[in-house]
Structure formats: structure tokens, C-alpha cells
């Protein structure tokens, strides 16, 4: 039987995973908490230069008018519907039992 003797510096697996999870969540949330954008997160004390504005684009060409659609076919008259069947009257509901006081 090999018994491992834990010393004062040893920590359990559960505690190590908890610390690792806490550290990962801090790293994940740090940019949001510090107010950094994705572009600013990579720069270190460098002032970003303003980029040149793009050239104005030309207006697009006018589109051709669409073709006139053909008239739809005349619909046929619908068939006469049959009268609905009369249903049987429903059974009366059972009276409810009075609640106990």
C-alpha cells in the first residue's frame, strides 16, 4: 500500500480546479471590466493613428423597368358545399362535490 503523505503545500484536485476556473474567468472578463475594445486590447502605449477616409463612390446606374406581368387565369366557380351534420347533444356534466370546511 502506497499512501501519499500530504504536506502543507499540497492542494486537492478540487481546489486546484476551482482556482484554475477562477483565474480563467478573470482573464475572460478583464477586457470588459477594463473597458477595452477588441482593437485597443492589442496595443501597448501606442497612440493609434487616424486612418484616411475612403473615396466617395459613384452613384449606381438606374435599373431597367420590370416586364409587365400577364393577367391571371379566370378562376372557376367553387362547388356548392354540403350542409353540416347535426351533432348529438352533449351529456350533462356531473355535479361537483361540496368542499369540506
Buried (B, 14 or more C-beta within 10 A) or exposed (E): EEEEEEEEEEEEEEEEEEEEEEEEEEEEEEEEEEEEEEEEEEEEEEEEEEEEEEEEEEEEEEEEEEEEEEEEEEEEEEEEEEEEEEEEEEEEEEEEEEEEE
